[in-house]
Amino acid sequence: MTDVHADTGTRSPTGEDGPDVASAPAVISQRRSDELAARAVRVAARGSKPTRTVSARVSVWRRLGEMWRARELFVFLVRKEIKVKYKNSVLGFLWSMLNPALTLAVFYVLFTYFLPNGIPHFVIYMFSAMLVWNFFQTELLGGTTSDVVNAGIVKKVAFPREILVLSSVGAGLVFLFYQSLVMVGFMIAFHHAPAWGEIWLLLPALAAIIVFVSALAIFLSAVNVYLRDTQHLVEVLLVAWFWANPVVYSFRATIHAALERHTILFIPHTKLIWLYFANPVAPIVMTFQRVFYDEYHPRTTIPQHKLLPNGTPTKQIIHPYIPGGVLSHYTTHWYVGADLAVLGVSVLLFLGALLVFGHLEGNFAEEL
């Protein structure tokens, strides 16, 4: 009689039972471990990828380092800002020169023939200040809305979001250069030379306005993500801020004496003029006017009839000097000190803006 046995496994040559089905999970687990180890080796060979942590605990210095590493992205965004503005236009970059040229021509006709104010070459005096103000106003508004306008990028890609604001400022510097070329053309047409010996004053002034507008724009761009009324409030404040700068009026001939006479809230040994220069844009505007206008006692262009000793009027027209002059009589050291003071305060504001931006940045994706 033959015995029948169930085959429960593979029998080894020695007669012992081989590995059964129960040992299969161990074999699969070993294979997975080998695959993970091989993948780790491949990743290590490729090198680690840079990561960005969106957290309020990121220090200011680390944020500055991330911004420096993203400098190629900054250049790309600046180019995009410039190309998009004049995309599909026939004249392209010429529009950035035609617009200020037309503005200068209109102001020249207006203040020369219809509303003469007695200041010769007033269009150069005014437009030298408008160079600073147009740059400040445009980049502050553009930087405030940069995170909201680029919400699609902010929500999908991890990168230093401050770059969006700084790229707007960088593109504004390019347009500032084109507008400066227009003013140089008008100065050549009017045979008006700048103060060549003091043209270096533009360097600290330009650095101060760049850092100042960058600091304000970074701070306001973060606030605008949570409170969209911010951008409209900035537009209103800029209207009043414009008149706090000597753009369409002469600082020396119009308000200097009045500000020197009055005190602040009747406090002894104070001057109201201190509040005027609490506006960081004012000394920068005055620096540009000193370099480009460079006329302290110009003759008025308003004709006046001369009277003879017997009281008979003559047709002779005289052009007396403007009382008090047009530009302020501050020394070169004053301009340098004022611009460097604005630059120092602006650097502190910039670091503070980065700190605030870092605290508010974590919830940008949800708010946008």
NORRA-V332434 format. One record per residue. N is the residue number from 1. SS is DSSP state (A for helix, B for strand, O for the rest). OMEGA is omega in degrees with one decimal (none if undefined). Layout:
N;SS;OMEGA, N;SS;OMEGA
//
This chain:
1;O;-174.9, 2;O;177.6, 3;O;178.6, 4;O;-179.6, 5;O;176.6, 6;O;179.7, 7;O;-176.5, 8;O;-179.3, 9;O;-180.0, 10;O;-177.0, 11;B;-179.3, 12;O;179.3, 13;O;-179.9, 14;O;179.1, 15;O;-179.7, 16;O;179.7, 17;B;177.9, 18;O;-179.9, 19;O;-178.1, 20;O;-177.3, 21;A;-177.6, 22;A;-178.9, 23;A;-177.9, 24;A;179.1, 25;A;178.6, 26;A;179.3, 27;A;179.1, 28;A;178.8, 29;A;178.6, 30;A;178.5, 31;A;178.2, 32;A;178.0, 33;A;178.7, 34;A;179.5, 35;A;179.0, 36;A;178.3, 37;A;178.5, 38;A;177.9, 39;A;177.6, 40;A;177.6, 41;A;179.7, 42;A;178.9, 43;A;178.9, 44;A;178.8, 45;A;179.3, 46;A;-177.6, 47;O;-178.8, 48;O;177.8, 49;O;178.3, 50;O;179.2, 51;O;178.4, 52;O;179.7, 53;O;177.0, 54;O;-174.5, 55;O;178.6, 56;O;-178.2, 57;O;178.7, 58;O;-177.3, 59;O;179.7, 60;A;-177.4, 61;A;176.5, 62;A;177.7, 63;A;176.6, 64;A;177.2, 65;A;177.7, 66;A;178.1, 67;A;178.7, 68;A;178.7, 69;A;179.5, 70;O;-177.2, 71;A;176.9, 72;A;175.6, 73;A;177.5, 74;A;179.8, 75;A;179.3, 76;A;-178.8, 77;A;176.2, 78;A;178.1, 79;A;179.3, 80;A;179.1, 81;A;-177.4, 82;A;-177.2, 83;A;-177.1, 84;A;-176.1, 85;A;-177.5, 86;O;179.4, 87;O;178.3, 88;O;175.6, 89;O;-175.7, 90;O;-176.5, 91;O;176.7, 92;A;-175.4, 93;A;178.5, 94;A;178.1, 95;A;179.3, 96;A;176.8, 97;A;-179.5, 98;A;-178.4, 99;A;177.2, 100;A;178.6, 101;A;178.1, 102;A;177.6, 103;A;178.2, 104;A;-179.3, 105;A;179.7, 106;A;-179.9, 107;A;179.0, 108;A;179.4, 109;A;-176.2, 110;A;-174.2, 111;A;176.2, 112;A;-172.6, 113;A;-174.9, 114;A;-179.5, 115;O;-178.1, 116;O;179.8, 117;O;175.5, 118;O;-179.1, 119;O;179.4, 120;O;-178.3, 121;O;-177.4, 122;A;-178.4, 123;A;177.5, 124;A;176.8, 125;A;-176.7, 126;A;-173.8, 127;A;174.1, 128;A;174.1, 129;A;180.0, 130;A;175.5, 131;A;179.3, 132;A;-174.4, 133;A;179.1, 134;A;177.9, 135;A;-178.2, 136;A;-177.0, 137;A;-176.8, 138;A;-176.4, 139;A;176.1, 140;A;177.4, 141;A;-179.7, 142;A;178.9, 143;A;179.8, 144;A;-176.9, 145;O;-172.8, 146;A;-178.4, 147;A;179.4, 148;A;180.0, 149;A;-179.3, 150;O;-177.5, 151;A;-179.2, 152;A;178.6, 153;A;-176.6, 154;A;-176.5, 155;A;-172.1, 156;A;-173.3, 157;O;177.0, 158;O;178.6, 159;O;177.6, 160;O;-174.3, 161;O;176.6, 162;A;-179.9, 163;A;179.3, 164;A;178.8, 165;A;-177.6, 166;A;177.3, 167;A;175.6, 168;A;177.3, 169;A;178.8, 170;A;176.6, 171;A;178.2, 172;A;176.9, 173;A;177.5, 174;A;179.3, 175;A;175.8, 176;A;178.3, 177;A;179.9, 178;A;178.2, 179;A;177.2, 180;A;177.1, 181;A;177.8, 182;A;-179.4, 183;A;176.3, 184;A;177.2, 185;A;178.2, 186;A;178.3, 187;A;176.0, 188;A;-179.6, 189;A;-179.9, 190;O;-177.3, 191;O;-177.5, 192;O;-177.5, 193;O;176.5, 194;O;175.6, 195;O;-175.0, 196;A;-178.4, 197;A;-178.3, 198;A;-176.9, 199;O;177.4, 200;O;176.7, 201;A;-180.0, 202;A;-176.8, 203;A;177.4, 204;A;179.1, 205;A;-179.7, 206;A;177.4, 207;A;-178.9, 208;A;-177.2, 209;A;178.4, 210;A;-178.6, 211;A;-178.3, 212;A;-178.6, 213;A;176.9, 214;A;179.6, 215;A;-179.9, 216;A;-176.2, 217;A;178.9, 218;A;178.9, 219;A;-176.7, 220;A;178.7, 221;A;177.1, 222;A;179.7, 223;A;-177.0, 224;A;176.8, 225;A;-178.2, 226;A;-177.5, 227;O;-173.1, 228;O;175.6, 229;A;-177.2, 230;A;-177.3, 231;A;177.8, 232;A;176.9, 233;A;178.6, 234;A;179.0, 235;A;180.0, 236;A;-178.8, 237;A;179.8, 238;A;177.5, 239;A;178.2, 240;A;-178.5, 241;A;-179.2, 242;A;-176.1, 243;O;175.0, 244;O;179.5, 245;O;-178.6, 246;O;-178.0, 247;O;-177.8, 248;O;176.3, 249;O;180.0, 250;O;-179.7, 251;A;-176.0, 252;A;-173.1, 253;A;-171.4, 254;A;-169.1, 255;A;-174.5, 256;A;-176.4, 257;A;-179.7, 258;A;179.6, 259;A;178.6, 260;A;-177.2, 261;A;-171.8, 262;O;178.4, 263;O;178.7, 264;O;178.8, 265;O;177.4, 266;O;177.5, 267;O;-177.7, 268;O;176.5, 269;O;174.3, 270;O;179.9, 271;O;179.0, 272;O;-179.7, 273;A;177.4, 274;A;177.9, 275;A;179.1, 276;A;-179.2, 277;O;168.7, 278;O;173.0, 279;O;-175.1, 280;A;-177.4, 281;A;-174.6, 282;A;-179.9, 283;A;178.1, 284;A;176.0, 285;A;-179.1, 286;A;177.1, 287;A;178.1, 288;A;178.5, 289;A;179.4, 290;A;-177.1, 291;A;-172.3, 292;A;-177.6, 293;O;171.3, 294;O;173.4, 295;O;-177.5, 296;O;-179.7, 297;O;178.5, 298;O;176.3, 299;B;179.6, 300;O;178.8, 301;O;177.3, 302;O;-176.8, 303;O;176.8, 304;B;-179.8, 305;B;-179.8, 306;B;179.8, 307;B;175.2, 308;O;179.7, 309;O;-179.8, 310;O;177.9, 311;O;-179.3, 312;O;178.8, 313;B;177.1, 314;B;178.6, 315;B;179.0, 316;B;-178.5, 317;B;178.7, 318;B;-179.9, 319;O;-177.2, 320;O;176.0, 321;B;179.0, 322;O;-179.2, 323;O;178.1, 324;O;-179.0, 325;O;-178.4, 326;O;-179.8, 327;O;176.3, 328;O;-177.3, 329;O;177.0, 330;O;-177.7, 331;O;177.5, 332;A;178.8, 333;A;178.4, 334;A;179.8, 335;A;178.9, 336;A;179.9, 337;A;-179.8, 338;A;-179.7, 339;A;178.1, 340;A;175.9, 341;A;176.4, 342;A;179.4, 343;A;179.3, 344;A;177.7, 345;A;-178.8, 346;A;178.0, 347;A;177.2, 348;A;177.3, 349;A;179.8, 350;A;178.4, 351;A;176.4, 352;A;178.3, 353;A;176.6, 354;A;179.2, 355;A;178.6, 356;A;179.2, 357;A;179.3, 358;A;179.1, 359;A;-176.2, 360;A;-171.8, 361;A;-172.7, 362;A;-176.9, 363;A;-179.6, 364;A;-176.4, 365;A;179.8, 366;A;-177.0, 367;A;-179.1, 368;O;none
//
